[in-house]
Amino acid sequence: MKFGMTLANTGPQVEGGGAIAYAQAAEAAGFESLWTVEHVVVPEGYASPYPYSDDGKMPGKRDDIDIPDPLIWMAFAAAATSEIKLGTGILIVPQRNPVVTAKAIATLDRLSGGRVLLGIGAGWLAEEFDALGASFADRGDVTDDYLAAYQSLWRDEVCSYSGEHVSFDRVYCRPQPVGPVPIVVGGDSKRAARRAGEYGDAFFPVSGDFEEMTALFDHAKRCAERAGRDPEQLDFMTQGPGTPEFIERAAGAGITRLVTYPMSRSKFDDFSRDVITAYADA
């Protein structure tokens, strides 16, 4: 099983020194990947329910937390490391111009030597979409359209794409990535599982309920098969504690990558390094 760490661009890692120390310590300890999070803005007093907590609020329970842009943070961390993979967990696809985003991701992948893992989602915070002038109602369809456009821009020598929400004809988008950028689809719905089967290289639910996740994994495989893709090439990952018990259950459910958060959230210090090392040795 591969091990990654999430919330990489939060807490003490929003500062340059903390980001470098965190990334280098994780790489030295043998972690496979670091995962960032994204919100361009968090509207004060938002009413949209956060889907991964009982009270409907994001971790930290505050609206004014620092969340650096994930791609810029990853570029900063890439320059200070050499092997660890850098993932978005997640990038909110329908909020971003698809051609500009594809260009930025390809550039980062080339500069980092092919270390980008593109975790994606459709978003949940309606008030954020309003602030950005993006459509919340059709975000699922927009996400699928943009993913197909990304793949065309990264793959084709001269790119043409015609979709409902984005289209372009015979354009060059350079540089192209080192290879196909792995697309990791996040979410705990059948729509997300279908998206993973049709477009993704991996599926990333985080509900913590292994029965629910297994059912979604099976659905993703069926959707991959219907799309003419090999369902056995689809990886499965989740988020949770790095305890032996959880790791054993995750492995039994077919999960191939576990993303956790092992460090102190107040500062990066010797204790945090010790915790990272302990997780890597588990």
N, C-alpha and C positions, 0 to 999 in steps of 0.2 A: 504494500500500500504506500502511496505517496502522501507526504504531509506538507500542508501549507499553513500560512498564518493570515488571518483576515484583519480588517480595520487598520491596514498598514499606514494609511494616510490620515490618522486621527491622533488625538492625544498629544504626547510629546513629539510624535513624528511629523507634526505640521511645521516644525522648525528644521532648518537644514541639518544642524548637527545631530538632532535626534533621528531624523530620517536615515542619515548615513550610518549611524551607529546601529540602528535597528536592522537595516538591510544587511550590513556586513556581518553582524552577529548571527543572523538567521542563516546566511550562506555558509558561514564557518561551521555552524552546528549541523549542517547537512539538510536543512529544509529544502524542499523542491521548489516552493513558490511563495510569493507574497501577493496578497489580494487587497486592492483598494476599494473604496466605496465612493458613491457620487450623489450629490445634490448640488445643482447650480445655485439655487436659493432655497431657503426653508421659510415659507411665509409664517409670520407670527400668528400664533393661535390657530394653526391649521386644524381643520375638522376632518379631513380624510383619515380613515383609520389605517394605521400602520399594520400590515397583515401578519407580522411575526411576533406580536406581543399581546398579552391579554388586555392591556389597557389602551391599545391602539396608538401608543406613542413610541417614537424611536428610542433606541438606547441613549441614556443620558438625560432623558426627559426635559431637555432644553431645546429651544428653537434657534439659539444663537451660537451653536457650536461651529468650530472651524472645520471645514471639509475642503481641503485643497483639490484643485482639478486633478482627477486621477491620472490622465495621460501625462501631464506635466510632472506630477510627482514621480511617476514611473520612469520618465526620462532622466530625472535627477538621480533616482536610485540606480538606474542602469549604468550611469557613468561611474558609480562608486563600487560596482560589483562586476562579476564576470560570468557567473554560471546560473544563479538563481533565476527562475522564471518570474515574470511580472504579469499579474492578472488584474482585470477589472471585475469587481464582484459586488455590484454590476455597473456597466455603462448603460445609461437610460437612452436607448437608441432613438425613439421617436422625437426626442427633444433636440436632436443635433442634425445639422445639414449632413446628409449622407455622403456626399462627395468629399466635402472638407474632412469629415471624420475618417473616411476610408484612407485619405491621403495621410492624415496624422498618424493613424495606426500603422500603415505601411512604413512610414518614415521611422517611427520608433522601433519597429521590428528589424529594419535594416541596421539601424545604428546600434541596437542591442545584440545583434547576431542571432536573430530569430528567437527571442525569448518572450514574446508577447503571447498571452492567453487572453482572448477576448470574451469575458463574461458579459452577457447582455440580458436586459430585461425590458419590459414595456412600461414600467413605472406604476406608481400607485397614488402619488400626491397630486391631486387635481389642481390645487391652488398653485403649485409650482408650474404646471403646464400653462395655467392662465397667465402667470407672470412672464413666461417666455413667449407667449403668443402661439403656443403649440396646441394641437387638438388632443384633448383627453379621450373623447368618445371613441375615436377610431384608432387609438394607439396600437392595438394589436395588429391590425391590418398594415398600418404604417411600418411597424417593426419588421414584419415579414418581407415587405417590399424593400426596405432599406438593406436588410441582410442579403437579399439576392443581388442588389446593386453593389454592395461591398465586394461580394465574391466575384462579380464580373470585373470590377476595377482591378482587383488583385490578380486575376487569372489571365485575362485576355490581353493580347498584344495591342490591339486597337479595340476599344470598348464601346459597345452599344447596349443600351438597356431601355426597355419601355415598360413602365409599370404605372399603376394608378396614381402613385404619389411621387414618383421620381422617374425621369427619363433623360437620356443623353444619347447622342449619336456620334460614333467614330471619334472618340477622344483618347488621348494618351494620359495616363495617370502614373507619373513616375516620381520617386522610385516605387517599384513593386516590392512586396515583402520577401524575405528570404525564402519562404515556402508558404504553403497554405496556412494562414493564421487560424489556429484552433478556435472554434466558436463554442463557448460554454453557455448553455441556455439556463438561466435561473428562473425559479418559480415553483409553486406548489399546486398548479392547476393542470387539468387535462390539456388546456390550450398550450401551456408552456411545454408539456411533454410532447405534444404533437409538433411544436416548433422545433424541439430538439431532434426529433426523429427526421424531420424534413430538411433542416438546415444545419443542425449542430454536430459537433464532434463529441460533446459531453453534455450531460444533464445534471443540474445542481439544485435539487429541492432542499429545503432547510427546516421542514416541519418538526423533525425529531421523532416522528412516528414511523417506525420501520415498516409496518404493514401498509400504511398509506404510500410511503416512498416506493416500496416494492411494486405496488399496483401501478404507480405512475411510471416506473421504469419499464414495466411490461407494456404499458400503453405506448411509450416512446419507441420501443422496439417494433411494435406492430406498425406504427406510423412510418418508421424508417423503411420497413419492408414494403409497405404500400407505395412509398415514394421511389422504389427501385434502388434503395441503399442497403448496405450490409448492416443489419442490426447488431451484429457482433462487434462492429468497429466503434460502437457508441459506448463511451466511458460514463461511469456514474460516480458522483461525488456528493458530499454533504458537509455540513458544518456541525461541530460538536466538541465535547471535551476529549482530550487525548488520553483518557484512562484506558487501561488494558481491557476493561469490560466493554466500554463503548467501541473500541477498535475491533474487538472480536465480533460484536454484533454487526458492526458495519461491514466487516469483511464477509460475514455470513450472508448479508443481504446483497452482495455483489458490488459493494462500493469500492472504488479503486483509488480515490483520493479523499483525505479528510482534512478539512480546513478548520483550524482552531485559533484561539487567541491566548497565548500563554504568558504574556508579559504584564508587568505592573502598568496600570493605566495612568498613573500620576507622573512617572518619570522613567527614563531609561537609565538603569544603574547596574551595579554588579549583581544585585538580586535578580533583575530581569534577565541578564545574561545566563545566570545559573538556571533559571526556569526554562529558558529556551534550550539550553544544553540538555536538561533533564527530559524534555519532550522529545528531542531528537534521539535520545538514547533509549526511549521507552519501546 
